[in-house]
Amino acid sequence: MKNNHTFKNLIKVLSLVFIFIPFISSAQKSKSMVHFNTPQTYIGYSKSVEVDLQNSKMVIISGQVAIDKNGKLIGEGSMEKQTEQVFTNLKELVEQHGGTMKDIVKLGYFNKDLERIDEVRIVRDKFINQEHPPASTLVEIKNLFRPELLIEIEATAIIPKL
């Protein structure tokens, strides 16, 4: 009886392996990742990484903060203004990859003050797909890489290919 159960489990495992082999081998054969940076990007860091998924592409966007294209801090002391700049940065990056904010499937928030989360949500709701919001994680943190920054948000988008 025990051998019959073990054999059935072995068949299940082998079935799964054969189902996933085409995906594993195609990922290993292709050079499906492109790293995107700007001249202002720090060494050892990519603004975003685009991964080819055949019919779509996954875009993984590094954490964005309230710093504009010119390196200027936006909204010092204001959670609302900083969050708006962060989402503006995210929107620009998603659009550079050919997507829209509706393509964002995951957001990760790093927030210095959870008591101000309602300010973040008000701004967020202006940018994200309200009908089908992305999965999210929120973490309260002690500091970011500059003390005047209040929030950092990272994102993952799945953008259909045309």
N, C-alpha and C positions, 0 to 999 in steps of 0.2 A: 504494500500500500504506500509506504514511504517513497519507494523508488518511482512509482507512478506519479506522485505529487511533484517530486524533484524533476522528473522528465517534463511534466507540463510547465513548470516554471522555466526550465531551460528553453523550451519552445517559445514561450512568451518573450524571453530576453532576446533570443535570436531573431524573432519577428521584428522587434523594435530596432535592433541593429540594422537589419536589412532595409527597414523603412527609412532610417536616417543616413545611411551610407551615401546616397546621392547628394544630400545637403552637405555633409562633411567633406566629401571629395571636391565638390564645386567650390567650396569656400577655400580649401587649401590650394586649388589650382589657380584661382583668380587673384589678382592684386586689386582687391575691391575696396580699399580704404584710401581716402584722400584727406590730408591734413590741411586746414586753412589757417593762415596767419596774416597779420598785417605788419608793417615795419615797426609798429609800437609794441608788438607782442613780445613778452618776455621769453628768454631762452628757456627751453625745457617745458614749454606750454604751448598748446594749440588752442585758438579761439573756438574751433569746431573741428569735428571729424565726420566725414561723410562716408557711409558704408553702403555699398551696392547690394541691394537685396533682390535683384533681377527686375521685378515689376514695380519696385519702389526703392527709395533710399532712406536709410536711417541717418539722421543728423544728430550728433551728440554735441551739445553746446556747453562749453565750460561756464562756470559761474560768472554771472554778469553783475556788476556793481554800478553805482550812480556816477559813473565817469563818462563824459561824452567823447565824441570822436577826437576832440582837441586835447584830451587829457584833463579836462576841467571837472571838478567835483560839482555835481548839481544837487541842490537842496540840503545844504549842511544843516543838521538838526531836525530836518523834516522827513519823517518816515514816508509820508504821502508823496512828496516830490522825488525822493530817492527811489521809491518803488516805481513811480512812473518812468523815470529814466532807465531803470533796470529793464522794465518791460519794453520800452522803446528800443533798447539795445538788442533784446531778444528778438523782437519783431524784425528789425533790420537784418539780423543774422539769418533767421528763417527765410526771409524773402531773398537774400543773396543765394540761398540754396534752391530757390524756385518754389518755395512753399508759402503757406499762410499760417497765421496763429491757430487756425483750426486743425493744423497738422500736428500740433504739439500733443504728445501722449503722456508725458511725465514731466513734472516740475519738482525740483528740490529746493526748499527754502532754508536759508541760514540767516536767522533773525536775532538781533541783539536784545530785543525787548518784546516778548510775547504779549505783554499788556497792550501793545499797539497793533495787534494783529488785525483788528477791524479796519484800520487805515490801509493795510496791505490788501485786504479782501476787496475794499471799495475800488481800488485801482485795478487789481487783478481782473475784476469782473468787467472792466471796460475792454480788456484785451483778449480774454480766453473765450472759447466756445462754451457758452452757458448751458446749452442743451446737452452737450456731451463733454463735460469738463475732463481735463487730464487727471491721471493718477497723481498724487502729490505726497510729499514728505515735508514736514516742518520740524526744524531743529532749532532750539534756542542755543546761542553760542555766546561766549564771553567777548570775543573780539574778532575782527577781520584784519586784513593785512594793513589797513590804515585805520587809525582810531576813530576818525570822523564818519566812517562808513557804518550804516545801520543795518543793511540787508544785502544779501547776495543770493541770486537765484540761478540755478542750472536747469537745462531743459533737454529733452529728447523729443525729436519729431520724426514721424514716418511720412514721407512725402511721395505720393504716387508719381510714377514717371508718365509723361504724356506720350 
